[in-house]
Amino acid sequence: MKKVFAIVIMLLGVLSLYGQDIVGDWNGSFTAEGPDGEVTLSIVFHITATDDGFSSTLDSPDQGAFDIPTDATTYENKELSVKISELDFVYTGKLTDAKTVDGSFTQMGQTFELDLTKKEE
């Protein structure tokens, strides 16, 4: 009985760590067409674990915008989704290795490729 209990405790520990690989700061950049030609803008997601799952904020340093709250941040089966209703913004991506999320975001009907790299601690 003690052996079964120990195995269950170990499995629960492993499962609780599974989602932690998305926690941290994730950097990326995308290129958009501006009035003066192409513009490359940086994006940073700050993802934290909560009792209910995950939460995040978004920075757009090139535009001087920091700590933009998000409405929903989900991470399941290595799939990340971040939504900001006020900006009509939805990011979706897939964790491809410990430091890379391949994805894109849609804002106001336009879709942009946005791959993310995890910032070193």
C-alpha positions as CSV (number, residue, x, y, z in Angstrom):
1,M,0.0,0.0,0.0
2,K,2.8,2.4,0.8
3,K,4.4,1.6,-2.6
4,V,1.2,2.5,-4.4
5,F,0.8,5.7,-2.4
6,A,4.4,6.7,-3.2
7,I,3.9,6.1,-6.9
8,V,0.7,8.2,-6.9
9,I,2.4,11.1,-5.2
10,M,5.3,11.0,-7.7
11,L,2.9,11.0,-10.6
12,L,1.0,13.9,-9.2
13,G,4.3,15.8,-8.8
14,V,5.3,15.1,-12.4
15,L,1.8,16.2,-13.7
16,S,2.0,19.5,-11.8
17,L,5.4,20.3,-13.3
18,Y,4.2,19.5,-16.9
19,G,2.5,22.8,-17.4
20,Q,5.3,24.8,-15.7
21,D,7.4,24.7,-18.9
22,I,5.4,27.5,-20.3
23,V,5.9,29.8,-17.3
24,G,8.3,32.6,-17.8
25,D,9.0,35.4,-20.3
26,W,8.6,34.7,-24.0
27,N,10.0,37.0,-26.6
28,G,9.3,37.3,-30.3
29,S,9.0,39.8,-33.2
30,F,6.8,40.1,-36.2
31,T,6.9,42.3,-39.4
32,A,3.9,44.3,-40.5
33,E,3.3,46.8,-43.3
34,G,3.3,50.3,-42.0
35,P,2.7,53.7,-43.7
36,D,6.4,54.0,-44.3
37,G,7.0,50.4,-45.4
38,E,7.7,47.3,-43.3
39,V,8.0,47.6,-39.6
40,T,9.4,45.0,-37.2
41,L,7.9,45.0,-33.7
42,S,8.9,43.1,-30.6
43,I,6.3,41.3,-28.4
44,V,6.9,39.8,-24.9
45,F,4.5,37.6,-23.0
46,H,5.0,37.2,-19.2
47,I,3.3,33.9,-18.3
48,T,2.7,32.9,-14.7
49,A,1.0,29.9,-13.1
50,T,-2.2,30.5,-11.0
51,D,-4.4,28.2,-8.9
52,D,-6.8,28.1,-11.9
53,G,-4.2,27.6,-14.7
54,F,-2.2,30.4,-16.1
55,S,-2.3,34.2,-16.5
56,S,-0.2,36.6,-18.6
57,T,0.6,40.1,-19.5
58,L,1.9,41.4,-22.8
59,D,4.6,44.0,-23.6
60,S,5.1,45.8,-26.9
61,P,8.4,47.6,-26.1
62,D,8.8,49.2,-29.5
63,Q,5.4,50.9,-29.0
64,G,6.1,51.8,-25.4
65,A,3.3,49.5,-24.1
66,F,4.0,47.4,-21.1
67,D,2.0,45.1,-18.7
68,I,-1.1,44.9,-21.0
69,P,-3.5,42.5,-19.2
70,T,-4.8,39.5,-21.1
71,D,-8.3,38.1,-20.8
72,A,-7.4,34.4,-21.1
73,T,-4.2,32.4,-21.1
74,T,-4.5,28.6,-21.7
75,Y,-1.9,25.9,-22.1
76,E,-2.9,22.3,-22.8
77,N,-1.1,19.6,-24.7
78,K,1.7,22.0,-25.5
79,E,-0.7,24.4,-27.1
80,L,-0.6,28.0,-25.9
81,S,-3.5,30.5,-26.4
82,V,-3.6,34.1,-25.3
83,K,-6.5,36.5,-25.8
84,I,-7.0,40.2,-25.3
85,S,-10.5,41.1,-26.2
86,E,-10.0,44.9,-26.0
87,L,-7.3,44.7,-28.8
88,D,-9.1,42.0,-30.8
89,F,-5.9,40.0,-30.3
90,V,-5.6,36.2,-30.2
91,Y,-2.2,34.3,-30.1
92,T,-2.0,30.6,-30.7
93,G,1.2,28.5,-30.7
94,K,2.7,25.1,-30.0
95,L,5.6,24.4,-27.7
96,T,8.1,22.7,-30.0
97,D,11.0,22.4,-27.5
98,A,11.8,23.7,-24.0
99,K,12.5,27.2,-25.3
100,T,10.5,27.7,-28.5
101,V,6.8,28.3,-29.3
102,D,5.9,28.3,-33.0
103,G,2.7,30.3,-33.6
104,S,0.9,33.3,-34.9
105,F,-1.5,36.0,-33.8
106,T,-4.6,37.6,-35.3
107,Q,-5.5,41.2,-34.7
108,M,-8.3,43.0,-36.4
109,G,-8.6,40.4,-39.1
110,Q,-4.9,40.3,-40.0
111,T,-2.7,37.3,-39.1
112,F,1.0,37.6,-38.4
113,E,3.6,34.8,-37.7
114,L,5.0,35.1,-34.2
115,D,7.4,32.5,-32.9
116,L,8.5,32.9,-29.3
117,T,11.7,32.2,-27.5
118,K,11.9,31.7,-23.8
119,K,14.1,34.2,-22.0
120,E,16.9,32.8,-19.9
121,E,16.4,33.1,-16.2
